[in-house]
Amino acid sequence: MTELILTTLDWVPEFPRGFVRDLRIRWALEEADIPYQIATTPVGDAEARLPFQPFGQVPWLTDGDITIFESGAILLYLGEGSTALMPADRPGRAKVMEWLFAALNSVEMPAVPWSLYRWADDETQSPARAHLERFLDGRLNHMEAVLAKGDWLTGPFSIADIAMSDVLRQLRSYDVFAKRPACQHYVERATARPAFKKAYADQIAHFEAADVERTARSE
């Protein structure tokens, strides 16, 4: 690989900091000790992002003449090049891939809309809301059973754990793990890793530096 370029937003308000999904990629790059640079795209100009990301979102990764978007796809791309992120043997890689997709499809699917309700302090009850609650509960109950079996999803830590723990950590402020200690401890183990701590700190510092620049421009 050439030196990689990870593109994220130039600024976001405080609310989503620490959860913008370039964090998953920063984390993987830190775990694998892969050099990279950060590039930015203006937060208010989604149209400028369309040539690189068809939904106008971030992140995307540039590796020479290759540009790849979607955090899961980027994690898989990085995993294919580093045994720190995915095993070299075919059975091990298959297990990591299935759990990577499970994190992004089976667990993140109910987690994101449920979290949006909670972040908005929206307590409106409806049949759809009740269905979402049951959907999430079912997924978390399954994950509790899985995570009680070992430290990580497929044996060694992998990109599957980056994706799954990042999905789950957005829920831990809302008491959903009170009766799910395996989920709670899994998120704690993942976020205690030095690579996560550095990735998280770097993302926060990135947006805090942008605060200073925006303030200076407005004075």
Salt bridges, closest charged atoms under 4 A:
ASP22 OD2 - ARG26 NE 2.57
GLU30 OE2 - LYS198 NZ 3.36
GLU31 OE2 - ARG193 NE 2.74
GLU98 OE2 - LYS95 NZ 2.47
GLU108 OE2 - ARG21 NH2 2.90
GLU108 OE2 - ARG24 NH2 2.68
GLU133 OE2 - ARG129 NE 3.45
ASP137 OD1 - ARG180 NH2 3.50
ASP151 OD1 - ARG189 NE 3.76
ASP166 OD2 - ARG24 NE 2.58
ASP166 OD1 - ARG169 NE 2.57
ASP202 OD2 - LYS198 NZ 2.69
ASP211 OD1 - ARG17 NH2 2.73
